[in-house]
């Protein structure tokens, strides 16, 4: 009988996701941005969502799309060509986005999920997500 090895999918723990979301909320408050933060597992499932008082309604959806895109592609959002930035979101039922602020979450090179931050400018969202990941000791983001 042949032995089969299945790939094990490591998934971010809820407690880790909560720590990262909390760090993003604290950083958003520090820089004066009311953010929404989504943390997804590698299969794009929502693990944790947090929204600061005063965050815009659309930022909730945008943060989740950023996290889903980073989880699905395993790279930071914002990499798509002009053509892909329209066709990929359409083809995915608007589950993906090219807007910066989404990053894969890795510890020791192991991919376990993704973060999406929305509510500020693209540059602010990127900086807040990166600061949150640094604060919990996640691998450096690109």
N, C-alpha and C positions, 0 to 999 in steps of 0.2 A: 504494500500500500504506500502510495506516495504521500509525503507530508507537505501540507500547504501552509505557507506563512502569509498571514494577512497583515497589511499595514495598520498600525495603531494610530488613530487620530487623537492627538493630544489637544485638549480643549481648555480654554481659560476657565479657572475656577471663579465662581461667583464672588468670592471674597477678594480675589485679585482684581476682578473687573470693577468692583465697588471702590477699591483703593485707587485705581487709575482714574475712574470717573470723579472721585472726590478731589484728587490732585488737580484735575482739569478745572473743576468748579472753583477751587481755591485760586488757581492761577488766573482764571478769567476775572474773578473778583479783584485780584491784586492789580490787574491792568485795566480794570474798569469796563469789562465786557460781560454782558449777561449771555452766557452760552448755554447751548444744549449739547449734551454729550451722550453718544451711543457707543456701547461696547458690544461687538458681535463675536460669535465663535467662528471657527474656520469654515463652517457651512452657511454663513451669513445669518444665523439665528441670533436674535437680540438676547443678550444676557443681562445687561444693565442699561437703563436710560435715566438721565437726570437733566432737569431744566432749571436754570436759575430764575429767580424772581425777575420779571421784566424781559425775559427772553422772548424773541418774536415767535409767533405761531409757526411760521414756515421753517424756522431753524430746527424744530423737532424732526421734521421729515428729512431735512438736508443732512443733519448729523447722522441719521441712520443710513442714508444713501452713501455717505462718505465711508462709514464703517463697513457697509456691505461691499462696496467696491474694493476697498483695501483688503478685505477678507477674501473676496473672490479672486482677485488678481495677485494677491500677496505682494503688492507694492503700493507706495504712496499714490494717492489720487493726484490728478493733474498731468498725467503722462500721455493721455490720448491725443492723437492728431485731430485736426479740425473735423475731418469726416467721421472719425470714430466717436468723437465727443457728442455727436448727434445720433448716429446709427446704433451704437451700443446701448445707450439708455432706452431708445425706442424698442430695440429688439429684446431688452430684458424687462419690459413692462415698467420702465422707469425706476428700476431697483438700483441702477448704477449711475454714477455721476463722474464728471471730470473736474469738479471744483475741488481745489486744494483744501486740506484739513483732515484727510483720512490717512491713517498709517497702519501697517501691519504691526502686530505686537509679537515680539520675539524675546525670549530669555535664553541665553547661551546658544543662540542660533536656531532654537526651536520655535517654529511658528505656532501660536496658540489662539490667535484671534486678531481683532482689529479695533481701532478707535476712530470715531468721527466726531469732530468738533465743528459747530456752526454757531453763528451769532454775531461775529465781528467781521472785519474785512478778511479776505482770504489769507493775507499775511498774518493777521492776528490769530486766526483759527489754526494755522500751521504752527505758529510759535507756541500757542497754548497746548496743543496736542503733544508737541515735542517736549515741552517742559514737564508735562504730566508723565510721559514715558520715562524721562530721565529721573524724575523724582522717586520712581518705584524701582529703579535699577534695570529697566528693560534695555535691550540692545539699542545702540545709537541708530537713529533713523536717517534715511537718505535725504 
